[in-house]
Amino acid sequence: MACELRFGVVKSGSSRLVQQLERILEFLTVLPLESTVDKHYALIRKHLEQAGTPIGPNDLLIAAHSLALDLTLVTANIREFERVPALKLENWLIDDEKISQI
């Protein structure tokens, strides 16, 4: 979600990163939250809390959004998101050599 990216660059205090993010977001479509996101959110949160493996509220919303739209979530935070059943994940930062060792 764009809000998580914006928070990261604002928190860094780097005006260069803010400018880079603005340029990147010009080429991306930021999808609105669909009405079904709340249903996915509730089901994921219930499952993870019952399993004793909750994730942060922003990550929970991001996962629900991805599931609601049947999209693959691109993240470097695989450990957090792999707890969410049926969530498709990709890490574009991992190199091919590391992938072959997994």
A tleap script that builds the chain and sets N, CA, C and O, in Angstrom:
source leaprc.protein.ff14SB
mol = sequence {
  NMET ALA CYS GLU LEU ARG PHE GLY VAL VAL
  LYS SER GLY SER SER ARG LEU VAL GLN GLN
  LEU GLU ARG ILE LEU GLU PHE LEU THR VAL
  LEU PRO LEU GLU SER THR VAL ASP LYS HIE
  TYR ALA LEU ILE ARG LYS HIE LEU GLU GLN
  ALA GLY THR PRO ILE GLY PRO ASN ASP LEU
  LEU ILE ALA ALA HIE SER LEU ALA LEU ASP
  LEU THR LEU VAL THR ALA ASN ILE ARG GLU
  PHE GLU ARG VAL PRO ALA LEU LYS LEU GLU
  ASN TRP LEU ILE ASP ASP GLU LYS ILE SER
  GLN CILE
}
set mol.1.N position { 0.840 -1.175 0.000 }
set mol.1.CA position { 0.000 0.000 0.000 }
set mol.1.C position { 0.883 1.235 0.000 }
set mol.1.O position { 1.923 1.279 0.657 }
set mol.2.N position { 0.461 2.199 -0.723 }
set mol.2.CA position { 1.241 3.423 -0.867 }
set mol.2.C position { 1.508 4.084 0.483 }
set mol.2.O position { 2.563 4.688 0.675 }
set mol.3.N position { 0.571 3.976 1.414 }
set mol.3.CA position { 0.758 4.637 2.716 }
set mol.3.C position { 1.955 4.054 3.466 }
set mol.3.O position { 2.664 4.794 4.148 }
set mol.4.N position { 2.195 2.754 3.359 }
set mol.4.CA position { 3.351 2.141 4.015 }
set mol.4.C position { 4.644 2.615 3.360 }
set mol.4.O position { 5.624 2.893 4.052 }
set mol.5.N position { 4.655 2.706 2.046 }
set mol.5.CA position { 5.839 3.211 1.348 }
set mol.5.C position { 6.108 4.663 1.727 }
set mol.5.O position { 7.249 5.037 2.001 }
set mol.6.N position { 5.065 5.470 1.741 }
set mol.6.CA position { 5.229 6.883 2.104 }
set mol.6.C position { 5.743 7.034 3.541 }
set mol.6.O position { 6.611 7.865 3.808 }
set mol.7.N position { 5.211 6.240 4.450 }
set mol.7.CA position { 5.671 6.309 5.831 }
set mol.7.C position { 7.161 5.997 5.914 }
set mol.7.O position { 7.913 6.687 6.603 }
set mol.8.N position { 7.580 4.952 5.207 }
set mol.8.CA position { 8.992 4.565 5.242 }
set mol.8.C position { 9.925 5.666 4.774 }
set mol.8.O position { 10.962 5.912 5.389 }
set mol.9.N position { 9.559 6.328 3.690 }
set mol.9.CA position { 10.451 7.378 3.183 }
set mol.9.C position { 10.380 8.637 4.041 }
set mol.9.O position { 11.394 9.311 4.223 }
set mol.10.N position { 9.219 8.963 4.565 }
set mol.10.CA position { 9.108 10.124 5.456 }
set mol.10.C position { 9.899 9.867 6.739 }
set mol.10.O position { 10.594 10.753 7.236 }
set mol.11.N position { 9.789 8.659 7.263 }
set mol.11.CA position { 10.511 8.293 8.484 }
set mol.11.C position { 12.024 8.373 8.268 }
set mol.11.O position { 12.768 8.728 9.182 }
set mol.12.N position { 12.475 8.043 7.058 }
set mol.12.CA position { 13.912 8.074 6.769 }
set mol.12.C position { 14.473 9.498 6.804 }
set mol.12.O position { 15.665 9.699 7.033 }
set mol.13.N position { 13.602 10.478 6.574 }
set mol.13.CA position { 14.056 11.863 6.562 }
set mol.13.C position { 14.807 12.246 5.294 }
set mol.13.O position { 15.407 13.319 5.227 }
set mol.14.N position { 14.778 11.386 4.300 }
set mol.14.CA position { 15.519 11.623 3.064 }
set mol.14.C position { 14.615 12.248 2.006 }
set mol.14.O position { 13.669 11.619 1.532 }
set mol.15.N position { 14.915 13.482 1.645 }
set mol.15.CA position { 14.124 14.126 0.593 }
set mol.15.C position { 14.361 13.434 -0.749 }
set mol.15.O position { 13.480 13.427 -1.608 }
set mol.16.N position { 15.535 12.861 -0.928 }
set mol.16.CA position { 15.835 12.116 -2.151 }
set mol.16.C position { 14.915 10.906 -2.282 }
set mol.16.O position { 14.389 10.645 -3.364 }
set mol.17.N position { 14.714 10.159 -1.184 }
set mol.17.CA position { 13.817 9.004 -1.223 }
set mol.17.C position { 12.370 9.422 -1.457 }
set mol.17.O position { 11.633 8.737 -2.166 }
set mol.18.N position { 11.966 10.530 -0.873 }
set mol.18.CA position { 10.605 11.037 -1.098 }
set mol.18.C position { 10.406 11.314 -2.579 }
set mol.18.O position { 9.384 10.936 -3.151 }
set mol.19.N position { 11.363 11.963 -3.194 }
set mol.19.CA position { 11.272 12.272 -4.628 }
set mol.19.C position { 11.264 10.997 -5.469 }
set mol.19.O position { 10.510 10.893 -6.436 }
set mol.20.N position { 12.103 10.029 -5.100 }
set mol.20.CA position { 12.137 8.765 -5.841 }
set mol.20.C position { 10.799 8.041 -5.744 }
set mol.20.O position { 10.297 7.511 -6.736 }
set mol.21.N position { 10.229 8.023 -4.549 }
set mol.21.CA position { 8.940 7.359 -4.378 }
set mol.21.C position { 7.861 8.050 -5.202 }
set mol.21.O position { 7.033 7.381 -5.822 }
set mol.22.N position { 7.861 9.357 -5.216 }
set mol.22.CA position { 6.875 10.090 -6.015 }
set mol.22.C position { 6.977 9.706 -7.489 }
set mol.22.O position { 5.964 9.536 -8.167 }
set mol.23.N position { 8.210 9.572 -7.978 }
set mol.23.CA position { 8.399 9.176 -9.384 }
set mol.23.C position { 7.898 7.751 -9.616 }
set mol.23.O position { 7.271 7.472 -10.638 }
set mol.24.N position { 8.169 6.863 -8.687 }
set mol.24.CA position { 7.714 5.470 -8.819 }
set mol.24.C position { 6.195 5.402 -8.815 }
set mol.24.O position { 5.599 4.705 -9.635 }
set mol.25.N position { 5.568 6.127 -7.891 }
set mol.25.CA position { 4.105 6.068 -7.770 }
set mol.25.C position { 3.390 6.645 -8.989 }
set mol.25.O position { 2.225 6.329 -9.231 }
set mol.26.N position { 4.075 7.482 -9.750 }
set mol.26.CA position { 3.480 8.000 -10.983 }
set mol.26.C position { 3.205 6.883 -11.988 }
set mol.26.O position { 2.316 7.006 -12.831 }
set mol.27.N position { 3.968 5.797 -11.894 }
set mol.27.CA position { 3.852 4.696 -12.850 }
set mol.27.C position { 3.041 3.519 -12.319 }
set mol.27.O position { 2.810 2.550 -13.042 }
set mol.28.N position { 2.615 3.592 -11.083 }
set mol.28.CA position { 1.858 2.496 -10.472 }
set mol.28.C position { 0.402 2.891 -10.291 }
set mol.28.O position { 0.077 4.059 -10.074 }
set mol.29.N position { -0.450 1.913 -10.382 }
set mol.29.CA position { -1.858 2.132 -10.080 }
set mol.29.C position { -2.083 1.752 -8.624 }
set mol.29.O position { -1.882 0.598 -8.246 }
set mol.30.N position { -2.489 2.695 -7.820 }
set mol.30.CA position { -2.803 2.421 -6.418 }
set mol.30.C position { -4.275 2.044 -6.370 }
set mol.30.O position { -5.149 2.849 -6.690 }
set mol.31.N position { -4.533 0.815 -5.968 }
set mol.31.CA position { -5.894 0.287 -5.995 }
set mol.31.C position { -6.678 0.701 -4.758 }
set mol.31.O position { -6.137 0.684 -3.653 }
set mol.32.N position { -7.932 1.070 -4.925 }
set mol.32.CA position { -8.769 1.432 -3.772 }
set mol.32.C position { -9.142 0.189 -2.973 }
set mol.32.O position { -9.135 -0.926 -3.493 }
set mol.33.N position { -9.462 0.399 -1.718 }
set mol.33.CA position { -9.932 -0.718 -0.893 }
set mol.33.C position { -11.323 -1.123 -1.354 }
set mol.33.O position { -12.233 -0.296 -1.422 }
set mol.34.N position { -11.476 -2.383 -1.666 }
set mol.34.CA position { -12.768 -2.917 -2.098 }
set mol.34.C position { -13.608 -3.271 -0.875 }
set mol.34.O position { -13.084 -3.437 0.226 }
set mol.35.N position { -14.885 -3.382 -1.078 }
set mol.35.CA position { -15.785 -3.662 0.045 }
set mol.35.C position { -15.542 -5.035 0.657 }
set mol.35.O position { -15.902 -5.260 1.813 }
set mol.36.N position { -14.940 -5.956 -0.087 }
set mol.36.CA position { -14.702 -7.298 0.459 }
set mol.36.C position { -13.456 -7.377 1.330 }
set mol.36.O position { -13.210 -8.412 1.950 }
set mol.37.N position { -12.668 -6.317 1.393 }
set mol.37.CA position { -11.452 -6.336 2.202 }
set mol.37.C position { -11.786 -6.609 3.662 }
set mol.37.O position { -11.063 -7.348 4.331 }
set mol.38.N position { -12.865 -6.026 4.166 }
set mol.38.CA position { -13.211 -6.201 5.580 }
set mol.38.C position { -13.491 -7.662 5.915 }
set mol.38.O position { -13.148 -8.117 7.007 }
set mol.39.N position { -14.101 -8.398 5.007 }
set mol.39.CA position { -14.375 -9.820 5.250 }
set mol.39.C position { -13.079 -10.612 5.337 }
set mol.39.O position { -12.912 -11.445 6.227 }
set mol.40.N position { -12.162 -10.349 4.411 }
set mol.40.CA position { -10.866 -11.033 4.447 }
set mol.40.C position { -10.096 -10.653 5.710 }
set mol.40.O position { -9.474 -11.505 6.346 }
set mol.41.N position { -10.142 -9.379 6.067 }
set mol.41.CA position { -9.464 -8.896 7.271 }
set mol.41.C position { -9.947 -9.672 8.498 }
set mol.41.O position { -9.143 -10.159 9.292 }
set mol.42.N position { -11.260 -9.779 8.641 }
set mol.42.CA position { -11.836 -10.458 9.808 }
set mol.42.C position { -11.427 -11.923 9.851 }
set mol.42.O position { -11.057 -12.432 10.909 }
set mol.43.N position { -11.490 -12.602 8.719 }
set mol.43.CA position { -11.147 -14.026 8.674 }
set mol.43.C position { -9.663 -14.259 8.947 }
set mol.43.O position { -9.301 -15.175 9.685 }
set mol.44.N position { -8.816 -13.439 8.359 }
set mol.44.CA position { -7.370 -13.580 8.583 }
set mol.44.C position { -7.034 -13.310 10.044 }
set mol.44.O position { -6.298 -14.075 10.667 }
set mol.45.N position { -7.572 -12.225 10.589 }
set mol.45.CA position { -7.258 -11.867 11.975 }
set mol.45.C position { -7.717 -12.948 12.942 }
set mol.45.O position { -6.988 -13.304 13.868 }
set mol.46.N position { -8.926 -13.477 12.732 }
set mol.46.CA position { -9.439 -14.557 13.587 }
set mol.46.C position { -8.514 -15.764 13.516 }
set mol.46.O position { -8.141 -16.325 14.546 }
set mol.47.N position { -8.147 -16.163 12.311 }
set mol.47.CA position { -7.280 -17.330 12.129 }
set mol.47.C position { -5.929 -17.138 12.818 }
set mol.47.O position { -5.469 -18.015 13.549 }
set mol.48.N position { -5.299 -15.987 12.583 }
set mol.48.CA position { -3.972 -15.750 13.142 }
set mol.48.C position { -4.003 -15.608 14.659 }
set mol.48.O position { -3.091 -16.083 15.337 }
set mol.49.N position { -5.024 -14.971 15.199 }
set mol.49.CA position { -5.125 -14.849 16.655 }
set mol.49.C position { -5.358 -16.206 17.301 }
set mol.49.O position { -4.781 -16.503 18.347 }
set mol.50.N position { -6.202 -17.035 16.684 }
set mol.50.CA position { -6.439 -18.378 17.221 }
set mol.50.C position { -5.171 -19.227 17.166 }
set mol.50.O position { -4.940 -20.064 18.038 }
set mol.51.N position { -4.357 -19.008 16.143 }
set mol.51.CA position { -3.108 -19.758 16.000 }
set mol.51.C position { -1.994 -19.181 16.872 }
set mol.51.O position { -0.927 -19.783 16.997 }
set mol.52.N position { -2.237 -18.019 17.474 }
set mol.52.CA position { -1.219 -17.373 18.297 }
set mol.52.C position { -0.095 -16.761 17.474 }
set mol.52.O position { 1.023 -16.593 17.961 }
set mol.53.N position { -0.402 -16.428 16.209 }
set mol.53.CA position { 0.610 -15.865 15.312 }
set mol.53.C position { 0.110 -14.590 14.633 }
set mol.53.O position { 0.120 -14.499 13.406 }
set mol.54.N position { -0.324 -13.607 15.420 }
set mol.54.CA position { -0.865 -12.387 14.805 }
set mol.54.C position { 0.213 -11.618 14.038 }
set mol.54.O position { 1.409 -11.793 14.270 }
set mol.55.N position { -0.238 -10.770 13.129 }
set mol.55.CA position { 0.663 -9.857 12.425 }
set mol.55.C position { 0.196 -8.435 12.713 }
set mol.55.O position { -0.903 -8.225 13.227 }
set mol.56.N position { 1.022 -7.480 12.383 }
set mol.56.CA position { 0.692 -6.083 12.650 }
set mol.56.C position { -0.546 -5.631 11.897 }
set mol.56.O position { -0.884 -6.201 10.859 }
set mol.57.N position { -1.227 -4.612 12.409 }
set mol.57.CA position { -2.487 -4.171 11.803 }
set mol.57.C position { -2.345 -3.677 10.364 }
set mol.57.O position { -3.225 -3.931 9.541 }
set mol.58.N position { -1.264 -2.982 10.049 }
set mol.58.CA position { -1.084 -2.535 8.666 }
set mol.58.C position { -0.826 -3.714 7.740 }
set mol.58.O position { -1.360 -3.771 6.633 }
set mol.59.N position { -0.002 -4.659 8.199 }
set mol.59.CA position { 0.260 -5.848 7.385 }
set mol.59.C position { -1.005 -6.672 7.205 }
set mol.59.O position { -1.220 -7.257 6.143 }
set mol.60.N position { -1.829 -6.722 8.220 }
set mol.60.CA position { -3.101 -7.439 8.130 }
set mol.60.C position { -3.998 -6.810 7.063 }
set mol.60.O position { -4.622 -7.520 6.275 }
set mol.61.N position { -4.058 -5.507 7.040 }
set mol.61.CA position { -4.865 -4.809 6.034 }
set mol.61.C position { -4.295 -5.018 4.627 }
set mol.61.O position { -5.048 -5.205 3.671 }
set mol.62.N position { -2.985 -4.985 4.506 }
set mol.62.CA position { -2.337 -5.215 3.209 }
set mol.62.C position { -2.634 -6.627 2.717 }
set mol.62.O position { -2.949 -6.823 1.543 }
set mol.63.N position { -2.535 -7.608 3.607 }
set mol.63.CA position { -2.826 -8.999 3.231 }
set mol.63.C position { -4.279 -9.158 2.812 }
set mol.63.O position { -4.571 -9.818 1.815 }
set mol.64.N position { -5.184 -8.561 3.561 }
set mol.64.CA position { -6.612 -8.647 3.232 }
set mol.64.C position { -6.899 -8.011 1.880 }
set mol.64.O position { -7.695 -8.531 1.098 }
set mol.65.N position { -6.252 -6.892 1.608 }
set mol.65.CA position { -6.431 -6.207 0.321 }
set mol.65.C position { -5.950 -7.104 -0.825 }
set mol.65.O position { -6.622 -7.219 -1.850 }
set mol.66.N position { -4.804 -7.730 -0.649 }
set mol.66.CA position { -4.268 -8.623 -1.681 }
set mol.66.C position { -5.190 -9.806 -1.927 }
set mol.66.O position { -5.450 -10.169 -3.074 }
set mol.67.N position { -5.683 -10.406 -0.851 }
set mol.67.CA position { -6.591 -11.548 -1.000 }
set mol.67.C position { -7.915 -11.138 -1.634 }
set mol.67.O position { -8.452 -11.862 -2.472 }
set mol.68.N position { -8.436 -9.999 -1.244 }
set mol.68.CA position { -9.725 -9.546 -1.779 }
set mol.68.C position { -9.668 -9.354 -3.287 }
set mol.68.O position { -10.655 -9.575 -3.988 }
set mol.69.N position { -8.506 -8.942 -3.781 }
set mol.69.CA position { -8.351 -8.699 -5.215 }
set mol.69.C position { -7.670 -9.865 -5.931 }
set mol.69.O position { -7.410 -9.798 -7.132 }
set mol.70.N position { -7.381 -10.940 -5.181 }
set mol.70.CA position { -6.703 -12.123 -5.729 }
set mol.70.C position { -5.399 -11.734 -6.426 }
set mol.70.O position { -5.134 -12.139 -7.557 }
set mol.71.N position { -4.592 -10.935 -5.717 }
set mol.71.CA position { -3.323 -10.462 -6.257 }
set mol.71.C position { -2.152 -11.060 -5.492 }
set mol.71.O position { -2.302 -11.495 -4.350 }
set mol.72.N position { -1.000 -11.079 -6.122 }
set mol.72.CA position { 0.235 -11.496 -5.471 }
set mol.72.C position { 0.823 -10.296 -4.740 }
set mol.72.O position { 0.946 -9.210 -5.306 }
set mol.73.N position { 1.182 -10.504 -3.488 }
set mol.73.CA position { 1.785 -9.444 -2.686 }
set mol.73.C position { 3.301 -9.491 -2.868 }
set mol.73.O position { 3.929 -10.515 -2.601 }
set mol.74.N position { 3.876 -8.401 -3.316 }
set mol.74.CA position { 5.321 -8.293 -3.475 }
set mol.74.C position { 5.863 -7.628 -2.224 }
set mol.74.O position { 5.508 -6.492 -1.909 }
set mol.75.N position { 6.731 -8.347 -1.509 }
set mol.75.CA position { 7.248 -7.860 -0.237 }
set mol.75.C position { 8.588 -8.511 0.076 }
set mol.75.O position { 8.876 -9.614 -0.388 }
set mol.76.N position { 9.394 -7.827 0.856 }
set mol.76.CA position { 10.609 -8.420 1.395 }
set mol.76.C position { 10.330 -8.997 2.780 }
set mol.76.O position { 11.204 -9.616 3.387 }
set mol.77.N position { 9.125 -8.795 3.274 }
set mol.77.CA position { 8.721 -9.236 4.611 }
set mol.77.C position { 7.963 -10.568 4.524 }
set mol.77.O position { 6.830 -10.684 4.990 }
set mol.78.N position { 8.602 -11.551 3.928 }
set mol.78.CA position { 7.962 -12.846 3.702 }
set mol.78.C position { 7.572 -13.511 5.019 }
set mol.78.O position { 6.484 -14.079 5.120 }
set mol.79.N position { 8.435 -13.452 6.027 }
set mol.79.CA position { 8.150 -14.147 7.302 }
set mol.79.C position { 6.845 -13.696 7.946 }
set mol.79.O position { 6.116 -14.506 8.518 }
set mol.80.N position { 6.560 -12.421 7.853 }
set mol.80.CA position { 5.323 -11.900 8.439 }
set mol.80.C position { 4.111 -12.382 7.643 }
set mol.80.O position { 3.129 -12.855 8.215 }
set mol.81.N position { 4.191 -12.258 6.344 }
set mol.81.CA position { 3.030 -12.529 5.504 }
set mol.81.C position { 2.801 -14.009 5.220 }
set mol.81.O position { 1.688 -14.392 4.858 }
set mol.82.N position { 3.822 -14.854 5.375 }
set mol.82.CA position { 3.618 -16.270 5.077 }
set mol.82.C position { 2.685 -16.938 6.091 }
set mol.82.O position { 2.253 -18.070 5.873 }
set mol.83.N position { 2.378 -16.277 7.161 }
set mol.83.CA position { 1.416 -16.800 8.144 }
set mol.83.C position { -0.019 -16.731 7.633 }
set mol.83.O position { -0.903 -17.393 8.176 }
set mol.84.N position { -0.253 -15.941 6.604 }
set mol.84.CA position { -1.607 -15.725 6.089 }
set mol.84.C position { -1.930 -16.813 5.065 }
set mol.84.O position { -1.294 -16.879 4.014 }
set mol.85.N position { -2.914 -17.665 5.362 }
set mol.85.CA position { -3.261 -18.748 4.437 }
set mol.85.C position { -3.712 -18.215 3.077 }
set mol.85.O position { -4.424 -17.215 2.985 }
set mol.86.N position { -3.283 -18.900 2.041 }
set mol.86.CA position { -3.695 -18.648 0.651 }
set mol.86.C position { -3.153 -17.343 0.066 }
set mol.86.O position { -3.493 -16.994 -1.064 }
set mol.87.N position { -2.326 -16.623 0.807 }
set mol.87.CA position { -1.769 -15.373 0.294 }
set mol.87.C position { -0.582 -15.682 -0.618 }
set mol.87.O position { 0.371 -16.345 -0.208 }
set mol.88.N position { -0.649 -15.198 -1.850 }
set mol.88.CA position { 0.440 -15.404 -2.813 }
set mol.88.C position { 1.490 -14.322 -2.588 }
set mol.88.O position { 1.173 -13.133 -2.540 }
set mol.89.N position { 2.753 -14.754 -2.448 }
set mol.89.CA position { 3.838 -13.833 -2.113 }
set mol.89.C position { 4.980 -13.925 -3.118 }
set mol.89.O position { 5.253 -14.990 -3.671 }
set mol.90.N position { 5.636 -12.801 -3.344 }
set mol.90.CA position { 6.879 -12.752 -4.111 }
set mol.90.C position { 7.801 -11.736 -3.461 }
set mol.90.O position { 7.363 -10.681 -3.000 }
set mol.91.N position { 9.092 -12.071 -3.431 }
set mol.91.CA position { 10.111 -11.152 -2.946 }
set mol.91.C position { 11.015 -10.815 -4.121 }
set mol.91.O position { 11.802 -11.655 -4.557 }
set mol.92.N position { 10.912 -9.612 -4.632 }
set mol.92.CA position { 11.711 -9.200 -5.781 }
set mol.92.C position { 13.117 -8.767 -5.385 }
set mol.92.O position { 13.935 -8.477 -6.257 }
set mol.93.N position { 13.412 -8.716 -4.097 }
set mol.93.CA position { 14.735 -8.281 -3.654 }
set mol.93.C position { 15.705 -9.436 -3.470 }
set mol.93.O position { 16.912 -9.221 -3.368 }
set mol.94.N position { 15.193 -10.652 -3.427 }
set mol.94.CA position { 16.047 -11.814 -3.225 }
set mol.94.C position { 16.678 -12.187 -4.567 }
set mol.94.O position { 16.004 -12.187 -5.596 }
set mol.95.N position { 17.967 -12.504 -4.550 }
set mol.95.CA position { 18.612 -12.830 -5.826 }
set mol.95.C position { 18.465 -14.318 -6.147 }
set mol.95.O position { 18.106 -15.117 -5.282 }
set mol.96.N position { 18.744 -14.674 -7.387 }
set mol.96.CA position { 18.557 -16.044 -7.863 }
set mol.96.C position { 19.396 -17.047 -7.088 }
set mol.96.O position { 18.958 -18.176 -6.868 }
set mol.97.N position { 20.598 -16.655 -6.670 }
set mol.97.CA position { 21.466 -17.564 -5.928 }
set mol.97.C position { 20.827 -17.945 -4.597 }
set mol.97.O position { 20.852 -19.113 -4.209 }
set mol.98.N position { 20.261 -16.979 -3.904 }
set mol.98.CA position { 19.601 -17.256 -2.631 }
set mol.98.C position { 18.360 -18.107 -2.839 }
set mol.98.O position { 18.061 -18.972 -2.015 }
set mol.99.N position { 17.635 -17.879 -3.923 }
set mol.99.CA position { 16.432 -18.659 -4.199 }
set mol.99.C position { 16.787 -20.129 -4.372 }
set mol.99.O position { 16.065 -20.996 -3.880 }
set mol.100.N position { 17.883 -20.425 -5.060 }
set mol.100.CA position { 18.257 -21.819 -5.299 }
set mol.100.C position { 18.686 -22.519 -4.013 }
set mol.100.O position { 18.703 -23.749 -3.965 }
set mol.101.N position { 19.031 -21.766 -2.973 }
set mol.101.CA position { 19.437 -22.356 -1.699 }
set mol.101.C position { 18.263 -22.610 -0.773 }
set mol.101.O position { 18.410 -23.283 0.247 }
set mol.102.N position { 17.102 -22.080 -1.116 }
set mol.102.CA position { 15.933 -22.226 -0.238 }
set mol.102.C position { 15.331 -23.597 -0.397 }
set mol.102.O position { 14.338 -23.915 0.258 }
savepdb mol mol.pdb
quit
